[in-house]
Amino acid sequence: MDISKRFYPISYLKSNTADIARQLSEETDSVIITQNGVPAFVCISMDEYYQTRETNALLRLLALGEREVKRDKFTSLDTARAELGQTLFGGED
């Protein structure tokens, strides 16, 4: 789809909200709303919104993990397994 067709002035949003909502539910692309000819905000479907939030949360977890590794604040896999086994099975081998 031609990206220029995805830009709408805010006046269009005001009078065609249902059409934009339908368009977003049927397509994965976003709609950019302009104000005075300048992009002001983006409308996306709820599915896209939740997927983006989930992706951002995973990226934050990865960044946190990388920072912990750089600070040498991590447990080796063998130690983690042993500790988990101790917790789950009370030290039974």
PyMOL Python script that loads the backbone (N, CA, C, O; Angstrom):
from pymol import cmd

cmd.read_pdbstr("""\
ATOM      1  N   MET A   1       0.836  -1.188   0.000  1.00  0.00           N
ATOM      2  CA  MET A   1       0.000   0.000   0.000  1.00  0.00           C
ATOM      3  C   MET A   1       0.876   1.246   0.000  1.00  0.00           C
ATOM      4  O   MET A   1       1.922   1.285   0.649  1.00  0.00           O
ATOM      5  N   ASP A   2       0.443   2.249  -0.726  1.00  0.00           N
ATOM      6  CA  ASP A   2       1.152   3.519  -0.798  1.00  0.00           C
ATOM      7  C   ASP A   2       1.098   4.198   0.565  1.00  0.00           C
ATOM      8  O   ASP A   2       0.015   4.463   1.085  1.00  0.00           O
ATOM      9  N   ILE A   3       2.270   4.484   1.148  1.00  0.00           N
ATOM     10  CA  ILE A   3       2.316   5.051   2.496  1.00  0.00           C
ATOM     11  C   ILE A   3       1.647   6.420   2.572  1.00  0.00           C
ATOM     12  O   ILE A   3       1.163   6.799   3.638  1.00  0.00           O
ATOM     13  N   SER A   4       1.608   7.160   1.487  1.00  0.00           N
ATOM     14  CA  SER A   4       0.979   8.483   1.523  1.00  0.00           C
ATOM     15  C   SER A   4      -0.514   8.378   1.804  1.00  0.00           C
ATOM     16  O   SER A   4      -1.125   9.342   2.264  1.00  0.00           O
ATOM     17  N   LYS A   5      -1.101   7.234   1.536  1.00  0.00           N
ATOM     18  CA  LYS A   5      -2.524   7.028   1.817  1.00  0.00           C
ATOM     19  C   LYS A   5      -2.778   6.749   3.296  1.00  0.00           C
ATOM     20  O   LYS A   5      -3.932   6.679   3.718  1.00  0.00           O
ATOM     21  N   ARG A   6      -1.732   6.591   4.077  1.00  0.00           N
ATOM     22  CA  ARG A   6      -1.872   6.280   5.501  1.00  0.00           C
ATOM     23  C   ARG A   6      -1.803   7.533   6.363  1.00  0.00           C
ATOM     24  O   ARG A   6      -1.883   7.435   7.587  1.00  0.00           O
ATOM     25  N   PHE A   7      -1.659   8.692   5.765  1.00  0.00           N
ATOM     26  CA  PHE A   7      -1.633   9.966   6.482  1.00  0.00           C
ATOM     27  C   PHE A   7      -3.000  10.620   6.354  1.00  0.00           C
ATOM     28  O   PHE A   7      -3.525  10.769   5.250  1.00  0.00           O
ATOM     29  N   TYR A   8      -3.575  11.010   7.492  1.00  0.00           N
ATOM     30  CA  TYR A   8      -4.873  11.672   7.478  1.00  0.00           C
ATOM     31  C   TYR A   8      -4.818  12.901   8.378  1.00  0.00           C
ATOM     32  O   TYR A   8      -4.204  12.864   9.444  1.00  0.00           O
ATOM     33  N   PRO A   9      -5.455  13.986   7.956  1.00  0.00           N
ATOM     34  CA  PRO A   9      -5.528  15.144   8.849  1.00  0.00           C
ATOM     35  C   PRO A   9      -6.463  14.844  10.010  1.00  0.00           C
ATOM     36  O   PRO A   9      -7.339  13.984   9.909  1.00  0.00           O
ATOM     37  N   ILE A  10      -6.275  15.547  11.095  1.00  0.00           N
ATOM     38  CA  ILE A  10      -7.080  15.301  12.289  1.00  0.00           C
ATOM     39  C   ILE A  10      -8.568  15.526  12.014  1.00  0.00           C
ATOM     40  O   ILE A  10      -9.415  14.900  12.651  1.00  0.00           O
ATOM     41  N   SER A  11      -8.887  16.398  11.087  1.00  0.00           N
ATOM     42  CA  SER A  11     -10.300  16.627  10.733  1.00  0.00           C
ATOM     43  C   SER A  11     -10.914  15.361  10.129  1.00  0.00           C
ATOM     44  O   SER A  11     -12.092  15.076  10.346  1.00  0.00           O
ATOM     45  N   TYR A  12     -10.111  14.599   9.367  1.00  0.00           N
ATOM     46  CA  TYR A  12     -10.601  13.334   8.807  1.00  0.00           C
ATOM     47  C   TYR A  12     -10.881  12.343   9.929  1.00  0.00           C
ATOM     48  O   TYR A  12     -11.888  11.636   9.898  1.00  0.00           O
ATOM     49  N   LEU A  13      -9.996  12.288  10.915  1.00  0.00           N
ATOM     50  CA  LEU A  13     -10.206  11.396  12.052  1.00  0.00           C
ATOM     51  C   LEU A  13     -11.499  11.744  12.772  1.00  0.00           C
ATOM     52  O   LEU A  13     -12.263  10.854  13.148  1.00  0.00           O
ATOM     53  N   LYS A  14     -11.745  13.019  12.964  1.00  0.00           N
ATOM     54  CA  LYS A  14     -12.949  13.457  13.669  1.00  0.00           C
ATOM     55  C   LYS A  14     -14.223  12.990  12.971  1.00  0.00           C
ATOM     56  O   LYS A  14     -15.178  12.578  13.630  1.00  0.00           O
ATOM     57  N   SER A  15     -14.240  13.053  11.655  1.00  0.00           N
ATOM     58  CA  SER A  15     -15.470  12.714  10.933  1.00  0.00           C
ATOM     59  C   SER A  15     -15.509  11.279  10.417  1.00  0.00           C
ATOM     60  O   SER A  15     -16.554  10.831   9.944  1.00  0.00           O
ATOM     61  N   ASN A  16     -14.403  10.551  10.495  1.00  0.00           N
ATOM     62  CA  ASN A  16     -14.347   9.187   9.945  1.00  0.00           C
ATOM     63  C   ASN A  16     -13.721   8.189  10.914  1.00  0.00           C
ATOM     64  O   ASN A  16     -13.040   7.254  10.491  1.00  0.00           O
ATOM     65  N   THR A  17     -13.946   8.381  12.190  1.00  0.00           N
ATOM     66  CA  THR A  17     -13.337   7.519  13.199  1.00  0.00           C
ATOM     67  C   THR A  17     -13.677   6.049  12.984  1.00  0.00           C
ATOM     68  O   THR A  17     -12.804   5.189  13.095  1.00  0.00           O
ATOM     69  N   ALA A  18     -14.931   5.756  12.678  1.00  0.00           N
ATOM     70  CA  ALA A  18     -15.340   4.356  12.469  1.00  0.00           C
ATOM     71  C   ALA A  18     -14.609   3.742  11.279  1.00  0.00           C
ATOM     72  O   ALA A  18     -14.224   2.574  11.323  1.00  0.00           O
ATOM     73  N   ASP A  19     -14.419   4.515  10.227  1.00  0.00           N
ATOM     74  CA  ASP A  19     -13.700   3.999   9.055  1.00  0.00           C
ATOM     75  C   ASP A  19     -12.238   3.693   9.387  1.00  0.00           C
ATOM     76  O   ASP A  19     -11.695   2.672   8.964  1.00  0.00           O
ATOM     77  N   ILE A  20     -11.621   4.576  10.135  1.00  0.00           N
ATOM     78  CA  ILE A  20     -10.224   4.344  10.525  1.00  0.00           C
ATOM     79  C   ILE A  20     -10.138   3.130  11.448  1.00  0.00           C
ATOM     80  O   ILE A  20      -9.221   2.320  11.314  1.00  0.00           O
ATOM     81  N   ALA A  21     -11.073   2.993  12.377  1.00  0.00           N
ATOM     82  CA  ALA A  21     -11.080   1.825  13.275  1.00  0.00           C
ATOM     83  C   ALA A  21     -11.229   0.535  12.475  1.00  0.00           C
ATOM     84  O   ALA A  21     -10.547  -0.450  12.757  1.00  0.00           O
ATOM     85  N   ARG A  22     -12.109   0.533  11.488  1.00  0.00           N
ATOM     86  CA  ARG A  22     -12.286  -0.651  10.647  1.00  0.00           C
ATOM     87  C   ARG A  22     -11.017  -0.943   9.867  1.00  0.00           C
ATOM     88  O   ARG A  22     -10.585  -2.092   9.772  1.00  0.00           O
ATOM     89  N   GLN A  23     -10.425   0.097   9.313  1.00  0.00           N
ATOM     90  CA  GLN A  23      -9.189  -0.058   8.540  1.00  0.00           C
ATOM     91  C   GLN A  23      -8.088  -0.657   9.408  1.00  0.00           C
ATOM     92  O   GLN A  23      -7.352  -1.534   8.956  1.00  0.00           O
ATOM     93  N   LEU A  24      -7.968  -0.196  10.640  1.00  0.00           N
ATOM     94  CA  LEU A  24      -6.932  -0.718  11.532  1.00  0.00           C
ATOM     95  C   LEU A  24      -7.203  -2.160  11.940  1.00  0.00           C
ATOM     96  O   LEU A  24      -6.268  -2.938  12.128  1.00  0.00           O
ATOM     97  N   SER A  25      -8.468  -2.516  12.077  1.00  0.00           N
ATOM     98  CA  SER A  25      -8.780  -3.893  12.464  1.00  0.00           C
ATOM     99  C   SER A  25      -8.560  -4.870  11.316  1.00  0.00           C
ATOM    100  O   SER A  25      -8.320  -6.056  11.546  1.00  0.00           O
ATOM    101  N   GLU A  26      -8.641  -4.379  10.085  1.00  0.00           N
ATOM    102  CA  GLU A  26      -8.482  -5.246   8.910  1.00  0.00           C
ATOM    103  C   GLU A  26      -7.045  -5.329   8.414  1.00  0.00           C
ATOM    104  O   GLU A  26      -6.676  -6.296   7.747  1.00  0.00           O
ATOM    105  N   GLU A  27      -6.235  -4.331   8.729  1.00  0.00           N
ATOM    106  CA  GLU A  27      -4.869  -4.270   8.225  1.00  0.00           C
ATOM    107  C   GLU A  27      -3.894  -4.117   9.388  1.00  0.00           C
ATOM    108  O   GLU A  27      -4.274  -3.676  10.472  1.00  0.00           O
ATOM    109  N   THR A  28      -2.654  -4.480   9.157  1.00  0.00           N
ATOM    110  CA  THR A  28      -1.655  -4.366  10.223  1.00  0.00           C
ATOM    111  C   THR A  28      -0.920  -3.036  10.198  1.00  0.00           C
ATOM    112  O   THR A  28      -0.171  -2.727  11.125  1.00  0.00           O
ATOM    113  N   ASP A  29      -1.122  -2.248   9.154  1.00  0.00           N
ATOM    114  CA  ASP A  29      -0.429  -0.971   9.065  1.00  0.00           C
ATOM    115  C   ASP A  29      -1.002   0.032  10.060  1.00  0.00           C
ATOM    116  O   ASP A  29      -2.127  -0.115  10.537  1.00  0.00           O
ATOM    117  N   SER A  30      -0.223   1.027  10.354  1.00  0.00           N
ATOM    118  CA  SER A  30      -0.678   2.092  11.235  1.00  0.00           C
ATOM    119  C   SER A  30      -1.237   3.242  10.403  1.00  0.00           C
ATOM    120  O   SER A  30      -1.032   3.310   9.191  1.00  0.00           O
ATOM    121  N   VAL A  31      -1.938   4.135  11.072  1.00  0.00           N
ATOM    122  CA  VAL A  31      -2.475   5.339  10.448  1.00  0.00           C
ATOM    123  C   VAL A  31      -1.843   6.525  11.157  1.00  0.00           C
ATOM    124  O   VAL A  31      -1.850   6.598  12.386  1.00  0.00           O
ATOM    125  N   ILE A  32      -1.306   7.440  10.392  1.00  0.00           N
ATOM    126  CA  ILE A  32      -0.653   8.617  10.968  1.00  0.00           C
ATOM    127  C   ILE A  32      -1.606   9.799  10.832  1.00  0.00           C
ATOM    128  O   ILE A  32      -2.086  10.108   9.741  1.00  0.00           O
ATOM    129  N   ILE A  33      -1.865  10.446  11.949  1.00  0.00           N
ATOM    130  CA  ILE A  33      -2.756  11.596  11.973  1.00  0.00           C
ATOM    131  C   ILE A  33      -1.908  12.862  12.024  1.00  0.00           C
ATOM    132  O   ILE A  33      -0.997  12.989  12.841  1.00  0.00           O
ATOM    133  N   THR A  34      -2.229  13.786  11.137  1.00  0.00           N
ATOM    134  CA  THR A  34      -1.470  15.032  11.072  1.00  0.00           C
ATOM    135  C   THR A  34      -2.297  16.181  11.648  1.00  0.00           C
ATOM    136  O   THR A  34      -3.528  16.166  11.628  1.00  0.00           O
ATOM    137  N   GLN A  35      -1.590  17.148  12.148  1.00  0.00           N
ATOM    138  CA  GLN A  35      -2.213  18.371  12.638  1.00  0.00           C
ATOM    139  C   GLN A  35      -1.448  19.533  12.020  1.00  0.00           C
ATOM    140  O   GLN A  35      -0.241  19.667  12.223  1.00  0.00           O
ATOM    141  N   ASN A  36      -2.137  20.356  11.282  1.00  0.00           N
ATOM    142  CA  ASN A  36      -1.509  21.453  10.536  1.00  0.00           C
ATOM    143  C   ASN A  36      -0.425  20.932   9.588  1.00  0.00           C
ATOM    144  O   ASN A  36       0.608  21.573   9.398  1.00  0.00           O
ATOM    145  N   GLY A  37      -0.676  19.766   9.002  1.00  0.00           N
ATOM    146  CA  GLY A  37       0.249  19.193   8.033  1.00  0.00           C
ATOM    147  C   GLY A  37       1.452  18.477   8.611  1.00  0.00           C
ATOM    148  O   GLY A  37       2.295  17.975   7.868  1.00  0.00           O
ATOM    149  N   VAL A  38       1.539  18.426   9.934  1.00  0.00           N
ATOM    150  CA  VAL A  38       2.675  17.794  10.605  1.00  0.00           C
ATOM    151  C   VAL A  38       2.190  16.530  11.316  1.00  0.00           C
ATOM    152  O   VAL A  38       1.173  16.576  12.009  1.00  0.00           O
ATOM    153  N   PRO A  39       2.891  15.403  11.164  1.00  0.00           N
ATOM    154  CA  PRO A  39       2.483  14.202  11.892  1.00  0.00           C
ATOM    155  C   PRO A  39       2.393  14.478  13.392  1.00  0.00           C
ATOM    156  O   PRO A  39       3.341  14.971  14.003  1.00  0.00           O
ATOM    157  N   ALA A  40       1.233  14.152  13.976  1.00  0.00           N
ATOM    158  CA  ALA A  40       0.996  14.433  15.389  1.00  0.00           C
ATOM    159  C   ALA A  40       0.953  13.163  16.231  1.00  0.00           C
ATOM    160  O   ALA A  40       1.472  13.141  17.347  1.00  0.00           O
ATOM    161  N   PHE A  41       0.337  12.100  15.702  1.00  0.00           N
ATOM    162  CA  PHE A  41       0.304  10.835  16.424  1.00  0.00           C
ATOM    163  C   PHE A  41      -0.022   9.695  15.482  1.00  0.00           C
ATOM    164  O   PHE A  41      -0.385   9.901  14.324  1.00  0.00           O
ATOM    165  N   VAL A  42       0.115   8.484  16.009  1.00  0.00           N
ATOM    166  CA  VAL A  42      -0.087   7.275  15.221  1.00  0.00           C
ATOM    167  C   VAL A  42      -1.207   6.463  15.847  1.00  0.00           C
ATOM    168  O   VAL A  42      -1.268   6.308  17.067  1.00  0.00           O
ATOM    169  N   CYS A  43      -2.076   5.954  15.021  1.00  0.00           N
ATOM    170  CA  CYS A  43      -3.128   5.040  15.467  1.00  0.00           C
ATOM    171  C   CYS A  43      -2.748   3.633  15.009  1.00  0.00           C
ATOM    172  O   CYS A  43      -2.363   3.422  13.859  1.00  0.00           O
ATOM    173  N   ILE A  44      -2.862   2.686  15.923  1.00  0.00           N
ATOM    174  CA  ILE A  44      -2.599   1.284  15.596  1.00  0.00           C
ATOM    175  C   ILE A  44      -3.712   0.432  16.186  1.00  0.00           C
ATOM    176  O   ILE A  44      -4.433   0.878  17.079  1.00  0.00           O
ATOM    177  N   SER A  45      -3.852  -0.780  15.695  1.00  0.00           N
ATOM    178  CA  SER A  45      -4.862  -1.690  16.225  1.00  0.00           C
ATOM    179  C   SER A  45      -4.454  -2.147  17.622  1.00  0.00           C
ATOM    180  O   SER A  45      -3.287  -2.044  18.000  1.00  0.00           O
ATOM    181  N   MET A  46      -5.414  -2.649  18.381  1.00  0.00           N
ATOM    182  CA  MET A  46      -5.109  -3.146  19.723  1.00  0.00           C
ATOM    183  C   MET A  46      -4.169  -4.341  19.655  1.00  0.00           C
ATOM    184  O   MET A  46      -3.290  -4.483  20.505  1.00  0.00           O
ATOM    185  N   ASP A  47      -4.342  -5.201  18.659  1.00  0.00           N
ATOM    186  CA  ASP A  47      -3.426  -6.347  18.511  1.00  0.00           C
ATOM    187  C   ASP A  47      -1.994  -5.869  18.331  1.00  0.00           C
ATOM    188  O   ASP A  47      -1.071  -6.390  18.957  1.00  0.00           O
ATOM    189  N   GLU A  48      -1.818  -4.877  17.471  1.00  0.00           N
ATOM    190  CA  GLU A  48      -0.484  -4.324  17.229  1.00  0.00           C
ATOM    191  C   GLU A  48       0.064  -3.668  18.496  1.00  0.00           C
ATOM    192  O   GLU A  48       1.248  -3.791  18.809  1.00  0.00           O
ATOM    193  N   TYR A  49      -0.806  -2.976  19.213  1.00  0.00           N
ATOM    194  CA  TYR A  49      -0.414  -2.316  20.458  1.00  0.00           C
ATOM    195  C   TYR A  49       0.101  -3.340  21.477  1.00  0.00           C
ATOM    196  O   TYR A  49       1.169  -3.159  22.062  1.00  0.00           O
ATOM    197  N   TYR A  50      -0.666  -4.413  21.682  1.00  0.00           N
ATOM    198  CA  TYR A  50      -0.241  -5.432  22.650  1.00  0.00           C
ATOM    199  C   TYR A  50       1.031  -6.142  22.201  1.00  0.00           C
ATOM    200  O   TYR A  50       1.903  -6.436  23.018  1.00  0.00           O
ATOM    201  N   GLN A  51       1.137  -6.415  20.912  1.00  0.00           N
ATOM    202  CA  GLN A  51       2.344  -7.065  20.401  1.00  0.00           C
ATOM    203  C   GLN A  51       3.566  -6.161  20.601  1.00  0.00           C
ATOM    204  O   GLN A  51       4.639  -6.642  20.965  1.00  0.00           O
ATOM    205  N   THR A  52       3.410  -4.884  20.370  1.00  0.00           N
ATOM    206  CA  THR A  52       4.499  -3.939  20.560  1.00  0.00           C
ATOM    207  C   THR A  52       4.900  -3.851  22.026  1.00  0.00           C
ATOM    208  O   THR A  52       6.089  -3.809  22.342  1.00  0.00           O
ATOM    209  N   ARG A  53       3.916  -3.823  22.924  1.00  0.00           N
ATOM    210  CA  ARG A  53       4.221  -3.780  24.361  1.00  0.00           C
ATOM    211  C   ARG A  53       4.960  -5.037  24.801  1.00  0.00           C
ATOM    212  O   ARG A  53       5.905  -4.963  25.587  1.00  0.00           O
ATOM    213  N   GLU A  54       4.534  -6.186  24.300  1.00  0.00           N
ATOM    214  CA  GLU A  54       5.202  -7.444  24.650  1.00  0.00           C
ATOM    215  C   GLU A  54       6.641  -7.444  24.130  1.00  0.00           C
ATOM    216  O   GLU A  54       7.561  -7.842  24.843  1.00  0.00           O
ATOM    217  N   THR A  55       6.827  -7.007  22.914  1.00  0.00           N
ATOM    218  CA  THR A  55       8.172  -6.925  22.337  1.00  0.00           C
ATOM    219  C   THR A  55       9.053  -5.991  23.157  1.00  0.00           C
ATOM    220  O   THR A  55      10.202  -6.319  23.451  1.00  0.00           O
ATOM    221  N   ASN A  56       8.522  -4.836  23.526  1.00  0.00           N
ATOM    222  CA  ASN A  56       9.292  -3.886  24.334  1.00  0.00           C
ATOM    223  C   ASN A  56       9.655  -4.467  25.695  1.00  0.00           C
ATOM    224  O   ASN A  56      10.761  -4.246  26.188  1.00  0.00           O
ATOM    225  N   ALA A  57       8.732  -5.207  26.306  1.00  0.00           N
ATOM    226  CA  ALA A  57       9.019  -5.832  27.599  1.00  0.00           C
ATOM    227  C   ALA A  57      10.148  -6.848  27.461  1.00  0.00           C
ATOM    228  O   ALA A  57      11.041  -6.902  28.306  1.00  0.00           O
ATOM    229  N   LEU A  58      10.113  -7.650  26.405  1.00  0.00           N
ATOM    230  CA  LEU A  58      11.180  -8.632  26.187  1.00  0.00           C
ATOM    231  C   LEU A  58      12.520  -7.952  25.939  1.00  0.00           C
ATOM    232  O   LEU A  58      13.551  -8.414  26.428  1.00  0.00           O
ATOM    233  N   LEU A  59      12.510  -6.860  25.185  1.00  0.00           N
ATOM    234  CA  LEU A  59      13.752  -6.123  24.940  1.00  0.00           C
ATOM    235  C   LEU A  59      14.306  -5.528  26.234  1.00  0.00           C
ATOM    236  O   LEU A  59      15.520  -5.511  26.437  1.00  0.00           O
ATOM    237  N   ARG A  60      13.424  -5.040  27.110  1.00  0.00           N
ATOM    238  CA  ARG A  60      13.882  -4.518  28.407  1.00  0.00           C
ATOM    239  C   ARG A  60      14.512  -5.624  29.249  1.00  0.00           C
ATOM    240  O   ARG A  60      15.524  -5.404  29.914  1.00  0.00           O
ATOM    241  N   LEU A  61      13.906  -6.821  29.219  1.00  0.00           N
ATOM    242  CA  LEU A  61      14.479  -7.953  29.964  1.00  0.00           C
ATOM    243  C   LEU A  61      15.852  -8.336  29.420  1.00  0.00           C
ATOM    244  O   LEU A  61      16.771  -8.625  30.186  1.00  0.00           O
ATOM    245  N   LEU A  62      15.985  -8.337  28.106  1.00  0.00           N
ATOM    246  CA  LEU A  62      17.292  -8.638  27.513  1.00  0.00           C
ATOM    247  C   LEU A  62      18.333  -7.598  27.910  1.00  0.00           C
ATOM    248  O   LEU A  62      19.467  -7.944  28.241  1.00  0.00           O
ATOM    249  N   ALA A  63      17.953  -6.336  27.877  1.00  0.00           N
ATOM    250  CA  ALA A  63      18.885  -5.266  28.263  1.00  0.00           C
ATOM    251  C   ALA A  63      19.267  -5.400  29.730  1.00  0.00           C
ATOM    252  O   ALA A  63      20.429  -5.201  30.086  1.00  0.00           O
ATOM    253  N   LEU A  64      18.309  -5.733  30.583  1.00  0.00           N
ATOM    254  CA  LEU A  64      18.601  -5.939  32.004  1.00  0.00           C
ATOM    255  C   LEU A  64      19.575  -7.099  32.178  1.00  0.00           C
ATOM    256  O   LEU A  64      20.524  -6.999  32.955  1.00  0.00           O
ATOM    257  N   GLY A  65      19.348  -8.190  31.465  1.00  0.00           N
ATOM    258  CA  GLY A  65      20.251  -9.332  31.534  1.00  0.00           C
ATOM    259  C   GLY A  65      21.658  -8.985  31.085  1.00  0.00           C
ATOM    260  O   GLY A  65      22.635  -9.409  31.701  1.00  0.00           O
ATOM    261  N   GLU A  66      21.760  -8.218  30.014  1.00  0.00           N
ATOM    262  CA  GLU A  66      23.083  -7.804  29.532  1.00  0.00           C
ATOM    263  C   GLU A  66      23.801  -6.942  30.570  1.00  0.00           C
ATOM    264  O   GLU A  66      25.005  -7.092  30.780  1.00  0.00           O
ATOM    265  N   ARG A  67      23.061  -6.042  31.216  1.00  0.00           N
ATOM    266  CA  ARG A  67      23.677  -5.198  32.257  1.00  0.00           C
ATOM    267  C   ARG A  67      24.154  -6.049  33.430  1.00  0.00           C
ATOM    268  O   ARG A  67      25.224  -5.798  33.984  1.00  0.00           O
ATOM    269  N   GLU A  68      23.368  -7.048  33.808  1.00  0.00           N
ATOM    270  CA  GLU A  68      23.761  -7.919  34.914  1.00  0.00           C
ATOM    271  C   GLU A  68      25.019  -8.714  34.565  1.00  0.00           C
ATOM    272  O   GLU A  68      25.897  -8.892  35.409  1.00  0.00           O
ATOM    273  N   VAL A  69      25.105  -9.184  33.343  1.00  0.00           N
ATOM    274  CA  VAL A  69      26.298  -9.929  32.918  1.00  0.00           C
ATOM    275  C   VAL A  69      27.511  -9.010  32.947  1.00  0.00           C
ATOM    276  O   VAL A  69      28.577  -9.412  33.414  1.00  0.00           O
ATOM    277  N   LYS A  70      27.367  -7.781  32.455  1.00  0.00           N
ATOM    278  CA  LYS A  70      28.483  -6.835  32.464  1.00  0.00           C
ATOM    279  C   LYS A  70      28.940  -6.517  33.887  1.00  0.00           C
ATOM    280  O   LYS A  70      30.124  -6.266  34.113  1.00  0.00           O
ATOM    281  N   ARG A  71      28.022  -6.525  34.839  1.00  0.00           N
ATOM    282  CA  ARG A  71      28.356  -6.247  36.246  1.00  0.00           C
ATOM    283  C   ARG A  71      28.825  -7.512  36.965  1.00  0.00           C
ATOM    284  O   ARG A  71      29.132  -7.490  38.157  1.00  0.00           O
ATOM    285  N   ASP A  72      28.873  -8.617  36.211  1.00  0.00           N
ATOM    286  CA  ASP A  72      29.274  -9.909  36.773  1.00  0.00           C
ATOM    287  C   ASP A  72      28.325 -10.342  37.886  1.00  0.00           C
ATOM    288  O   ASP A  72      28.744 -10.950  38.871  1.00  0.00           O
ATOM    289  N   LYS A  73      27.046 -10.021  37.719  1.00  0.00           N
ATOM    290  CA  LYS A  73      26.017 -10.401  38.696  1.00  0.00           C
ATOM    291  C   LYS A  73      25.097 -11.439  38.071  1.00  0.00           C
ATOM    292  O   LYS A  73      23.942 -11.163  37.748  1.00  0.00           O
ATOM    293  N   PHE A  74      25.634 -12.624  37.911  1.00  0.00           N
ATOM    294  CA  PHE A  74      24.836 -13.705  37.352  1.00  0.00           C
ATOM    295  C   PHE A  74      25.298 -15.017  37.970  1.00  0.00           C
ATOM    296  O   PHE A  74      26.364 -15.098  38.580  1.00  0.00           O
ATOM    297  N   THR A  75      24.477 -16.029  37.797  1.00  0.00           N
ATOM    298  CA  THR A  75      24.781 -17.353  38.311  1.00  0.00           C
ATOM    299  C   THR A  75      24.995 -18.278  37.123  1.00  0.00           C
ATOM    300  O   THR A  75      24.258 -18.212  36.139  1.00  0.00           O
ATOM    301  N   SER A  76      25.984 -19.123  37.213  1.00  0.00           N
ATOM    302  CA  SER A  76      26.228 -20.059  36.112  1.00  0.00           C
ATOM    303  C   SER A  76      25.054 -21.027  36.001  1.00  0.00           C
ATOM    304  O   SER A  76      24.309 -21.227  36.960  1.00  0.00           O
ATOM    305  N   LEU A  77      24.898 -21.619  34.836  1.00  0.00           N
ATOM    306  CA  LEU A  77      23.810 -22.552  34.605  1.00  0.00           C
ATOM    307  C   LEU A  77      23.886 -23.743  35.555  1.00  0.00           C
ATOM    308  O   LEU A  77      22.866 -24.168  36.097  1.00  0.00           O
ATOM    309  N   ASP A  78      25.078 -24.282  35.760  1.00  0.00           N
ATOM    310  CA  ASP A  78      25.227 -25.428  36.663  1.00  0.00           C
ATOM    311  C   ASP A  78      24.818 -25.073  38.091  1.00  0.00           C
ATOM    312  O   ASP A  78      24.132 -25.850  38.754  1.00  0.00           O
ATOM    313  N   THR A  79      25.243 -23.896  38.564  1.00  0.00           N
ATOM    314  CA  THR A  79      24.881 -23.459  39.914  1.00  0.00           C
ATOM    315  C   THR A  79      23.383 -23.228  40.011  1.00  0.00           C
ATOM    316  O   THR A  79      22.759 -23.613  41.000  1.00  0.00           O
ATOM    317  N   ALA A  80      22.798 -22.606  38.998  1.00  0.00           N
ATOM    318  CA  ALA A  80      21.353 -22.351  39.006  1.00  0.00           C
ATOM    319  C   ALA A  80      20.567 -23.658  39.036  1.00  0.00           C
ATOM    320  O   ALA A  80      19.574 -23.771  39.755  1.00  0.00           O
ATOM    321  N   ARG A  81      21.009 -24.644  38.256  1.00  0.00           N
ATOM    322  CA  ARG A  81      20.336 -25.948  38.257  1.00  0.00           C
ATOM    323  C   ARG A  81      20.440 -26.616  39.623  1.00  0.00           C
ATOM    324  O   ARG A  81      19.464 -27.173  40.126  1.00  0.00           O
ATOM    325  N   ALA A  82      21.618 -26.558  40.215  1.00  0.00           N
ATOM    326  CA  ALA A  82      21.806 -27.167  41.538  1.00  0.00           C
ATOM    327  C   ALA A  82      20.918 -26.488  42.579  1.00  0.00           C
ATOM    328  O   ALA A  82      20.292 -27.160  43.398  1.00  0.00           O
ATOM    329  N   GLU A  83      20.865 -25.152  42.545  1.00  0.00           N
ATOM    330  CA  GLU A  83      20.024 -24.426  43.495  1.00  0.00           C
ATOM    331  C   GLU A  83      18.549 -24.741  43.274  1.00  0.00           C
ATOM    332  O   GLU A  83      17.799 -24.892  44.239  1.00  0.00           O
ATOM    333  N   LEU A  84      18.128 -24.841  42.020  1.00  0.00           N
ATOM    334  CA  LEU A  84      16.745 -25.175  41.722  1.00  0.00           C
ATOM    335  C   LEU A  84      16.420 -26.588  42.203  1.00  0.00           C
ATOM    336  O   LEU A  84      15.363 -26.825  42.788  1.00  0.00           O
ATOM    337  N   GLY A  85      17.330 -27.516  41.953  1.00  0.00           N
ATOM    338  CA  GLY A  85      17.128 -28.876  42.439  1.00  0.00           C
ATOM    339  C   GLY A  85      17.013 -28.936  43.951  1.00  0.00           C
ATOM    340  O   GLY A  85      16.195 -29.681  44.492  1.00  0.00           O
ATOM    341  N   GLN A  86      17.841 -28.144  44.636  1.00  0.00           N
ATOM    342  CA  GLN A  86      17.791 -28.068  46.089  1.00  0.00           C
ATOM    343  C   GLN A  86      16.434 -27.536  46.554  1.00  0.00           C
ATOM    344  O   GLN A  86      15.841 -28.050  47.502  1.00  0.00           O
ATOM    345  N   THR A  87      15.966 -26.513  45.877  1.00  0.00           N
ATOM    346  CA  THR A  87      14.684 -25.903  46.232  1.00  0.00           C
ATOM    347  C   THR A  87      13.522 -26.851  45.956  1.00  0.00           C
ATOM    348  O   THR A  87      12.632 -27.003  46.792  1.00  0.00           O
ATOM    349  N   LEU A  88      13.528 -27.480  44.801  1.00  0.00           N
ATOM    350  CA  LEU A  88      12.411 -28.328  44.403  1.00  0.00           C
ATOM    351  C   LEU A  88      12.393 -29.676  45.114  1.00  0.00           C
ATOM    352  O   LEU A  88      11.332 -30.189  45.469  1.00  0.00           O
ATOM    353  N   PHE A  89      13.566 -30.237  45.313  1.00  0.00           N
ATOM    354  CA  PHE A  89      13.628 -31.618  45.797  1.00  0.00           C
ATOM    355  C   PHE A  89      14.274 -31.746  47.169  1.00  0.00           C
ATOM    356  O   PHE A  89      14.464 -32.858  47.663  1.00  0.00           O
ATOM    357  N   GLY A  90      14.604 -30.645  47.775  1.00  0.00           N
ATOM    358  CA  GLY A  90      15.149 -30.675  49.132  1.00  0.00           C
ATOM    359  C   GLY A  90      16.494 -31.367  49.241  1.00  0.00           C
ATOM    360  O   GLY A  90      16.804 -31.978  50.263  1.00  0.00           O
ATOM    361  N   GLY A  91      17.273 -31.275  48.215  1.00  0.00           N
ATOM    362  CA  GLY A  91      18.613 -31.834  48.280  1.00  0.00           C
ATOM    363  C   GLY A  91      18.720 -33.270  47.847  1.00  0.00           C
ATOM    364  O   GLY A  91      19.811 -33.838  47.863  1.00  0.00           O
ATOM    365  N   GLU A  92      17.591 -33.887  47.453  1.00  0.00           N
ATOM    366  CA  GLU A  92      17.664 -35.280  46.980  1.00  0.00           C
ATOM    367  C   GLU A  92      18.311 -35.314  45.622  1.00  0.00           C
ATOM    368  O   GLU A  92      18.044 -34.442  44.795  1.00  0.00           O
ATOM    369  N   ASP A  93      19.155 -36.295  45.363  1.00  0.00           N
ATOM    370  CA  ASP A  93      19.812 -36.435  44.064  1.00  0.00           C
ATOM    371  C   ASP A  93      19.154 -37.534  43.266  1.00  0.00           C
ATOM    372  O   ASP A  93      19.564 -37.809  42.138  1.00  0.00           O
TER     373      ASP A  93
END
""", "prot")
cmd.dss("prot")
cmd.show_as("cartoon", "prot")
cmd.util.cbc("prot")
cmd.orient("prot")
